[in-house]
Amino acid sequence: MSWTVYILRCADDSLYTGITTDLERRVSEHNGHSPKAGARFTRSRQPVTLAYSETALNRSEASKREMAIKSLSREQKLALVNHAVALI
């Protein structure tokens, strides 16, 4: 099972970071397209769009990376997102 760390851009331009094993399903949940609710933070900030993702070896590594990203400033998170877009 592979894990993904992701950053969502919310309708109010805020950023949300999380982890999942199924990125497409999880983004759909955050947008309210599933009986299973997304995070409380994103419920009032829909729609959300995927801004960034990266894979992790396991849940432990994904959680560590999630916490590292959450500790970044908004500007640093945006730089991470913009750098990933520039690579595509």
N, CA, C and O atoms as CSV, one atom per row, in Angstrom:
chain,resi,resn,atom,element,x,y,z
A,1,MET,N,N,0.845,-1.174,0.000
A,1,MET,CA,C,0.000,0.000,0.000
A,1,MET,C,C,0.891,1.238,0.000
A,1,MET,O,O,1.773,1.372,0.848
A,2,SER,N,N,0.662,2.132,-0.941
A,2,SER,CA,C,1.457,3.357,-0.987
A,2,SER,C,C,0.693,4.512,-0.347
A,2,SER,O,O,-0.535,4.576,-0.416
A,3,TRP,N,N,1.420,5.400,0.259
A,3,TRP,CA,C,0.844,6.552,0.938
A,3,TRP,C,C,1.206,7.814,0.190
A,3,TRP,O,O,2.278,7.907,-0.407
A,4,THR,N,N,0.310,8.787,0.222
A,4,THR,CA,C,0.512,10.061,-0.444
A,4,THR,C,C,0.317,11.193,0.561
A,4,THR,O,O,-0.630,11.193,1.348
A,5,VAL,N,N,1.228,12.147,0.516
A,5,VAL,CA,C,1.099,13.387,1.269
A,5,VAL,C,C,0.603,14.422,0.273
A,5,VAL,O,O,1.123,14.510,-0.840
A,6,TYR,N,N,-0.401,15.210,0.660
A,6,TYR,CA,C,-0.977,16.156,-0.296
A,6,TYR,C,C,-1.271,17.506,0.340
A,6,TYR,O,O,-1.431,17.626,1.554
A,7,ILE,N,N,-1.336,18.517,-0.517
A,7,ILE,CA,C,-1.749,19.855,-0.114
A,7,ILE,C,C,-2.930,20.237,-0.998
A,7,ILE,O,O,-2.866,20.128,-2.222
A,8,LEU,N,N,-4.007,20.686,-0.359
A,8,LEU,CA,C,-5.181,21.170,-1.072
A,8,LEU,C,C,-5.228,22.687,-0.991
A,8,LEU,O,O,-4.849,23.283,0.016
A,9,ARG,N,N,-5.703,23.301,-2.076
A,9,ARG,CA,C,-5.988,24.731,-2.047
A,9,ARG,C,C,-7.501,24.862,-1.925
A,9,ARG,O,O,-8.240,24.356,-2.770
A,10,CYS,N,N,-7.957,25.530,-0.891
A,10,CYS,CA,C,-9.389,25.684,-0.629
A,10,CYS,C,C,-9.939,26.904,-1.367
A,10,CYS,O,O,-9.186,27.735,-1.875
A,11,ALA,N,N,-11.266,26.993,-1.413
A,11,ALA,CA,C,-11.941,28.088,-2.110
A,11,ALA,C,C,-11.550,29.453,-1.553
A,11,ALA,O,O,-11.541,30.436,-2.293
A,12,ASP,N,N,-11.230,29.533,-0.268
A,12,ASP,CA,C,-10.828,30.802,0.342
A,12,ASP,C,C,-9.311,31.030,0.248
A,12,ASP,O,O,-8.773,31.924,0.901
A,13,ASP,N,N,-8.635,30.223,-0.561
A,13,ASP,CA,C,-7.190,30.281,-0.819
A,13,ASP,C,C,-6.350,29.801,0.352
A,13,ASP,O,O,-5.134,29.997,0.350
A,14,SER,N,N,-6.963,29.177,1.351
A,14,SER,CA,C,-6.191,28.569,2.432
A,14,SER,C,C,-5.637,27.232,1.929
A,14,SER,O,O,-6.075,26.709,0.904
A,15,LEU,N,N,-4.667,26.693,2.671
A,15,LEU,CA,C,-4.026,25.433,2.298
A,15,LEU,C,C,-4.282,24.391,3.378
A,15,LEU,O,O,-4.272,24.702,4.569
A,16,TYR,N,N,-4.510,23.157,2.955
A,16,TYR,CA,C,-4.743,22.046,3.880
A,16,TYR,C,C,-3.800,20.921,3.497
A,16,TYR,O,O,-3.670,20.595,2.317
A,17,THR,N,N,-3.142,20.325,4.477
A,17,THR,CA,C,-2.212,19.224,4.239
A,17,THR,C,C,-2.724,17.957,4.912
A,17,THR,O,O,-3.202,17.998,6.046
A,18,GLY,N,N,-2.620,16.824,4.205
A,18,GLY,CA,C,-3.053,15.557,4.766
A,18,GLY,C,C,-2.330,14.387,4.116
A,18,GLY,O,O,-1.466,14.575,3.260
A,19,ILE,N,N,-2.697,13.166,4.537
A,19,ILE,CA,C,-2.137,11.948,3.956
A,19,ILE,C,C,-3.284,11.001,3.613
A,19,ILE,O,O,-4.365,11.080,4.197
A,20,THR,N,N,-3.036,10.113,2.668
A,20,THR,CA,C,-4.051,9.153,2.252
A,20,THR,C,C,-3.398,8.013,1.471
A,20,THR,O,O,-2.240,8.099,1.062
A,21,THR,N,N,-4.171,6.943,1.274
A,21,THR,CA,C,-3.738,5.856,0.399
A,21,THR,C,C,-4.466,5.923,-0.939
A,21,THR,O,O,-4.105,5.207,-1.873
A,22,ASP,N,N,-5.478,6.768,-1.043
A,22,ASP,CA,C,-6.252,6.919,-2.284
A,22,ASP,C,C,-6.540,8.404,-2.479
A,22,ASP,O,O,-7.525,8.926,-1.956
A,23,LEU,N,N,-5.689,9.071,-3.224
A,23,LEU,CA,C,-5.754,10.518,-3.368
A,23,LEU,C,C,-7.046,10.984,-4.038
A,23,LEU,O,O,-7.669,11.939,-3.573
A,24,GLU,N,N,-7.449,10.336,-5.100
A,24,GLU,CA,C,-8.670,10.739,-5.804
A,24,GLU,C,C,-9.898,10.651,-4.889
A,24,GLU,O,O,-10.722,11.565,-4.854
A,25,ARG,N,N,-10.008,9.549,-4.155
A,25,ARG,CA,C,-11.123,9.373,-3.220
A,25,ARG,C,C,-11.105,10.437,-2.137
A,25,ARG,O,O,-12.143,11.001,-1.792
A,26,ARG,N,N,-9.924,10.708,-1.602
A,26,ARG,CA,C,-9.817,11.650,-0.484
A,26,ARG,C,C,-10.164,13.068,-0.911
A,26,ARG,O,O,-10.850,13.779,-0.177
A,27,VAL,N,N,-9.707,13.491,-2.079
A,27,VAL,CA,C,-10.064,14.829,-2.567
A,27,VAL,C,C,-11.574,14.915,-2.763
A,27,VAL,O,O,-12.187,15.934,-2.443
A,28,SER,N,N,-12.171,13.853,-3.287
A,28,SER,CA,C,-13.621,13.808,-3.461
A,28,SER,C,C,-14.326,13.933,-2.113
A,28,SER,O,O,-15.324,14.643,-2.002
A,29,GLU,N,N,-13.820,13.254,-1.096
A,29,GLU,CA,C,-14.396,13.358,0.251
A,29,GLU,C,C,-14.297,14.789,0.787
A,29,GLU,O,O,-15.241,15.298,1.392
A,30,HIS,N,N,-13.159,15.426,0.562
A,30,HIS,CA,C,-12.986,16.807,1.022
A,30,HIS,C,C,-13.977,17.741,0.331
A,30,HIS,O,O,-14.376,18.758,0.899
A,31,ASN,N,N,-14.371,17.397,-0.886
A,31,ASN,CA,C,-15.325,18.213,-1.632
A,31,ASN,C,C,-16.775,17.830,-1.360
A,31,ASN,O,O,-17.684,18.369,-1.990
A,32,GLY,N,N,-17.000,16.910,-0.431
A,32,GLY,CA,C,-18.357,16.541,-0.037
A,32,GLY,C,C,-19.054,15.601,-0.989
A,32,GLY,O,O,-20.280,15.499,-0.952
A,33,HIS,N,N,-18.309,14.899,-1.856
A,33,HIS,CA,C,-18.891,13.985,-2.837
A,33,HIS,C,C,-18.964,12.551,-2.339
A,33,HIS,O,O,-19.005,11.611,-3.133
A,34,SER,N,N,-18.980,12.385,-1.031
A,34,SER,CA,C,-18.981,11.058,-0.453
A,34,SER,C,C,-19.697,11.112,0.888
A,34,SER,O,O,-19.673,12.142,1.562
A,35,PRO,N,N,-20.332,10.016,1.282
A,35,PRO,CA,C,-20.961,9.995,2.606
A,35,PRO,C,C,-19.941,10.208,3.734
A,35,PRO,O,O,-20.275,10.760,4.782
A,36,LYS,N,N,-18.702,9.768,3.509
A,36,LYS,CA,C,-17.656,9.994,4.491
A,36,LYS,C,C,-17.184,11.436,4.341
A,36,LYS,O,O,-16.759,11.854,3.264
A,37,ALA,N,N,-17.264,12.176,5.418
A,37,ALA,CA,C,-16.914,13.590,5.365
A,37,ALA,C,C,-15.407,13.787,5.269
A,37,ALA,O,O,-14.621,12.963,5.736
A,38,GLY,N,N,-15.029,14.898,4.652
A,38,GLY,CA,C,-13.634,15.301,4.645
A,38,GLY,C,C,-13.301,15.924,5.990
A,38,GLY,O,O,-14.095,15.845,6.928
A,39,ALA,N,N,-12.171,16.523,6.086
A,39,ALA,CA,C,-11.752,17.161,7.330
A,39,ALA,C,C,-12.655,18.344,7.669
A,39,ALA,O,O,-13.172,19.018,6.777
A,40,ARG,N,N,-12.837,18.584,8.946
A,40,ARG,CA,C,-13.660,19.717,9.400
A,40,ARG,C,C,-13.169,21.022,8.776
A,40,ARG,O,O,-13.972,21.883,8.416
A,41,PHE,N,N,-11.854,21.166,8.648
A,41,PHE,CA,C,-11.270,22.387,8.102
A,41,PHE,C,C,-11.767,22.661,6.690
A,41,PHE,O,O,-12.037,23.813,6.349
A,42,THR,N,N,-11.894,21.632,5.864
A,42,THR,CA,C,-12.256,21.841,4.459
A,42,THR,C,C,-13.762,21.890,4.213
A,42,THR,O,O,-14.185,22.320,3.140
A,43,ARG,N,N,-14.575,21.466,5.163
A,43,ARG,CA,C,-16.028,21.426,4.947
A,43,ARG,C,C,-16.616,22.779,4.596
A,43,ARG,O,O,-17.503,22.868,3.747
A,44,SER,N,N,-16.141,23.820,5.230
A,44,SER,CA,C,-16.674,25.154,4.963
A,44,SER,C,C,-15.839,25.918,3.941
A,44,SER,O,O,-16.069,27.106,3.716
A,45,ARG,N,N,-14.876,25.248,3.326
A,45,ARG,CA,C,-13.977,25.908,2.376
A,45,ARG,C,C,-13.997,25.236,1.010
A,45,ARG,O,O,-13.007,25.279,0.280
A,46,GLN,N,N,-15.103,24.626,0.668
A,46,GLN,CA,C,-15.225,23.916,-0.614
A,46,GLN,C,C,-15.566,24.899,-1.715
A,46,GLN,O,O,-16.175,25.936,-1.450
A,47,PRO,N,N,-15.185,24.593,-2.945
A,47,PRO,CA,C,-14.479,23.381,-3.347
A,47,PRO,C,C,-12.974,23.496,-3.088
A,47,PRO,O,O,-12.417,24.589,-2.985
A,48,VAL,N,N,-12.350,22.339,-2.988
A,48,VAL,CA,C,-10.903,22.278,-2.834
A,48,VAL,C,C,-10.305,21.685,-4.108
A,48,VAL,O,O,-10.953,20.908,-4.809
A,49,THR,N,N,-9.072,22.060,-4.392
A,49,THR,CA,C,-8.359,21.494,-5.535
A,49,THR,C,C,-6.999,20.996,-5.065
A,49,THR,O,O,-6.405,21.544,-4.137
A,50,LEU,N,N,-6.531,19.971,-5.708
A,50,LEU,CA,C,-5.220,19.424,-5.370
A,50,LEU,C,C,-4.144,20.381,-5.863
A,50,LEU,O,O,-4.106,20.729,-7.044
A,51,ALA,N,N,-3.274,20.804,-4.956
A,51,ALA,CA,C,-2.195,21.723,-5.309
A,51,ALA,C,C,-0.845,21.018,-5.381
A,51,ALA,O,O,0.040,21.439,-6.127
A,52,TYR,N,N,-0.685,19.934,-4.599
A,52,TYR,CA,C,0.620,19.276,-4.508
A,52,TYR,C,C,0.436,17.881,-3.942
A,52,TYR,O,O,-0.438,17.655,-3.106
A,53,SER,N,N,1.257,16.947,-4.396
A,53,SER,CA,C,1.276,15.617,-3.785
A,53,SER,C,C,2.649,14.991,-3.962
A,53,SER,O,O,3.385,15.302,-4.898
A,54,GLU,N,N,2.966,14.106,-3.039
A,54,GLU,CA,C,4.202,13.324,-3.137
A,54,GLU,C,C,3.949,11.981,-2.473
A,54,GLU,O,O,3.133,11.883,-1.556
A,55,THR,N,N,4.638,10.958,-2.926
A,55,THR,CA,C,4.444,9.635,-2.358
A,55,THR,C,C,5.423,9.413,-1.203
A,55,THR,O,O,6.488,10.026,-1.130
A,56,ALA,N,N,5.020,8.519,-0.312
A,56,ALA,CA,C,5.851,8.147,0.836
A,56,ALA,C,C,5.947,6.627,0.893
A,56,ALA,O,O,5.080,5.927,0.371
A,57,LEU,N,N,6.985,6.125,1.515
A,57,LEU,CA,C,7.219,4.686,1.571
A,57,LEU,C,C,6.184,3.948,2.411
A,57,LEU,O,O,5.785,2.830,2.084
A,58,ASN,N,N,5.750,4.592,3.504
A,58,ASN,CA,C,4.800,3.953,4.414
A,58,ASN,C,C,4.067,5.029,5.209
A,58,ASN,O,O,4.349,6.217,5.056
A,59,ARG,N,N,3.129,4.614,6.055
A,59,ARG,CA,C,2.336,5.577,6.820
A,59,ARG,C,C,3.208,6.421,7.744
A,59,ARG,O,O,2.988,7.625,7.879
A,60,SER,N,N,4.176,5.808,8.368
A,60,SER,CA,C,5.053,6.537,9.276
A,60,SER,C,C,5.781,7.665,8.552
A,60,SER,O,O,5.817,8.795,9.039
A,61,GLU,N,N,6.352,7.367,7.405
A,61,GLU,CA,C,7.066,8.388,6.633
A,61,GLU,C,C,6.110,9.462,6.131
A,61,GLU,O,O,6.457,10.642,6.105
A,62,ALA,N,N,4.910,9.058,5.732
A,62,ALA,CA,C,3.906,10.028,5.270
A,62,ALA,C,C,3.526,10.969,6.409
A,62,ALA,O,O,3.421,12.179,6.207
A,63,SER,N,N,3.321,10.421,7.595
A,63,SER,CA,C,2.947,11.247,8.748
A,63,SER,C,C,4.060,12.217,9.121
A,63,SER,O,O,3.798,13.372,9.457
A,64,LYS,N,N,5.294,11.748,9.061
A,64,LYS,CA,C,6.430,12.625,9.369
A,64,LYS,C,C,6.522,13.766,8.356
A,64,LYS,O,O,6.761,14.917,8.721
A,65,ARG,N,N,6.329,13.428,7.081
A,65,ARG,CA,C,6.393,14.457,6.039
A,65,ARG,C,C,5.221,15.435,6.172
A,65,ARG,O,O,5.389,16.639,5.975
A,66,GLU,N,N,4.036,14.916,6.506
A,66,GLU,CA,C,2.869,15.773,6.723
A,66,GLU,C,C,3.166,16.796,7.821
A,66,GLU,O,O,2.887,17.983,7.655
A,67,MET,N,N,3.721,16.348,8.922
A,67,MET,CA,C,4.032,17.255,10.022
A,67,MET,C,C,5.109,18.264,9.620
A,67,MET,O,O,5.059,19.426,10.024
A,68,ALA,N,N,6.076,17.818,8.828
A,68,ALA,CA,C,7.115,18.743,8.367
A,68,ALA,C,C,6.503,19.830,7.481
A,68,ALA,O,O,6.852,21.003,7.606
A,69,ILE,N,N,5.598,19.443,6.592
A,69,ILE,CA,C,4.949,20.425,5.717
A,69,ILE,C,C,4.057,21.352,6.536
A,69,ILE,O,O,4.042,22.560,6.302
A,70,LYS,N,N,3.317,20.802,7.491
A,70,LYS,CA,C,2.436,21.630,8.318
A,70,LYS,C,C,3.221,22.657,9.130
A,70,LYS,O,O,2.676,23.700,9.491
A,71,SER,N,N,4.477,22.383,9.418
A,71,SER,CA,C,5.284,23.322,10.195
A,71,SER,C,C,5.865,24.444,9.334
A,71,SER,O,O,6.418,25.408,9.866
A,72,LEU,N,N,5.746,24.327,8.022
A,72,LEU,CA,C,6.238,25.371,7.121
A,72,LEU,C,C,5.328,26.591,7.175
A,72,LEU,O,O,4.149,26.486,7.511
A,73,SER,N,N,5.886,27.742,6.843
A,73,SER,CA,C,5.067,28.944,6.724
A,73,SER,C,C,4.236,28.839,5.437
A,73,SER,O,O,4.522,28.005,4.578
A,74,ARG,N,N,3.224,29.673,5.312
A,74,ARG,CA,C,2.407,29.688,4.096
A,74,ARG,C,C,3.287,29.936,2.863
A,74,ARG,O,O,3.116,29.282,1.834
A,75,GLU,N,N,4.223,30.876,2.971
A,75,GLU,CA,C,5.101,31.190,1.849
A,75,GLU,C,C,5.947,29.979,1.451
A,75,GLU,O,O,6.155,29.733,0.263
A,76,GLN,N,N,6.428,29.233,2.427
A,76,GLN,CA,C,7.223,28.040,2.141
A,76,GLN,C,C,6.366,26.954,1.493
A,76,GLN,O,O,6.826,26.262,0.585
A,77,LYS,N,N,5.127,26.802,1.951
A,77,LYS,CA,C,4.220,25.836,1.326
A,77,LYS,C,C,3.939,26.221,-0.118
A,77,LYS,O,O,3.931,25.363,-1.001
A,78,LEU,N,N,3.710,27.504,-0.362
A,78,LEU,CA,C,3.454,27.959,-1.735
A,78,LEU,C,C,4.675,27.753,-2.612
A,78,LEU,O,O,4.542,27.418,-3.789
A,79,ALA,N,N,5.858,27.947,-2.060
A,79,ALA,CA,C,7.085,27.694,-2.823
A,79,ALA,C,C,7.185,26.217,-3.186
A,79,ALA,O,O,7.588,25.880,-4.300
A,80,LEU,N,N,6.821,25.332,-2.257
A,80,LEU,CA,C,6.821,23.895,-2.523
A,80,LEU,C,C,5.848,23.575,-3.654
A,80,LEU,O,O,6.189,22.844,-4.584
A,81,VAL,N,N,4.645,24.121,-3.575
A,81,VAL,CA,C,3.627,23.906,-4.606
A,81,VAL,C,C,4.109,24.455,-5.945
A,81,VAL,O,O,4.016,23.772,-6.964
A,82,ASN,N,N,4.621,25.679,-5.949
A,82,ASN,CA,C,5.067,26.310,-7.202
A,82,ASN,C,C,6.258,25.601,-7.798
A,82,ASN,O,O,6.367,25.503,-9.020
A,83,HIS,N,N,7.159,25.101,-6.965
A,83,HIS,CA,C,8.328,24.368,-7.474
A,83,HIS,C,C,7.871,23.074,-8.140
A,83,HIS,O,O,8.393,22.701,-9.190
A,84,ALA,N,N,6.904,22.389,-7.542
A,84,ALA,CA,C,6.403,21.139,-8.120
A,84,ALA,C,C,5.729,21.406,-9.448
A,84,ALA,O,O,5.880,20.619,-10.383
A,85,VAL,N,N,4.987,22.499,-9.554
A,85,VAL,CA,C,4.324,22.849,-10.810
A,85,VAL,C,C,5.357,23.173,-11.871
A,85,VAL,O,O,5.176,22.819,-13.036
A,86,ALA,N,N,6.434,23.839,-11.491
A,86,ALA,CA,C,7.481,24.217,-12.443
A,86,ALA,C,C,8.188,22.979,-13.013
A,86,ALA,O,O,8.711,23.022,-14.127
A,87,LEU,N,N,8.204,21.898,-12.266
A,87,LEU,CA,C,8.865,20.667,-12.728
A,87,LEU,C,C,8.049,19.898,-13.749
A,87,LEU,O,O,8.585,19.061,-14.476
A,88,ILE,N,N,6.771,20.175,-13.808
A,88,ILE,CA,C,5.883,19.403,-14.710
A,88,ILE,C,C,6.049,19.869,-16.140
A,88,ILE,O,O,5.392,19.345,-17.040
